[in-house]
Amino acid sequence: MENKVLTVIRRVHEIFKGKGLTLSVAESCTGGLISHYLTSLAGASNFFEAGVVSYSIESKKRILGVSPEIISQYGVVSDETASDMAEQIRALIKTDFSLSTTGNLGPDVLEGKDRGLVYIAISKEGQTFSKELRLKGDRSENKKDAAISAMRFLIEIVEGN
């Protein structure tokens, strides 16, 4: 694993263990990569409660409880869907923070949205933060970049709160 990836993973571990916080993750386009990264270092069980990969529209609705209205109005690849995913997983698992990803890694246009468009959301009690990414790599690079960017965004939000 690359040093830059390990540095980000270590920082997430330090912050969450140091502050005694818990984390849950709802992944779509990253396909479990964030959960994989978090659990690649020993000690993740001290803060990481659960990760759900809800790849299909139906699983987003059925498992996470994402609003069908949000999906039909804004699409799966949207800020609104990412935010709802984060809020739903945090409520379901009862964690201090949650992280979600949804997007189009490519190679084709999806819902009229370009390859590389990814939304990340972080939820904590009473507040949700989101971010749009426009990634330029191939599918594999976009997946890795989205996962790393999501963890960096998580660090930024948790350190700021």
Secondary structure, DSSP 8 states (H G I E B T S, - for coil): --HHHHHHHHHHHHHHHHHT--EEEEESTTTTHHHHHHHTSTTGGGTEEEEEE--SHHHIIIII---HHHHHHH-SSSHHHHHHHHHHHHHHHT-SEEEEEEEE-SSS-BTTB-TTEEEEEEEETTEEEEEEEE--S-HHHHHHHHHHHHHHHHHHHHHT-
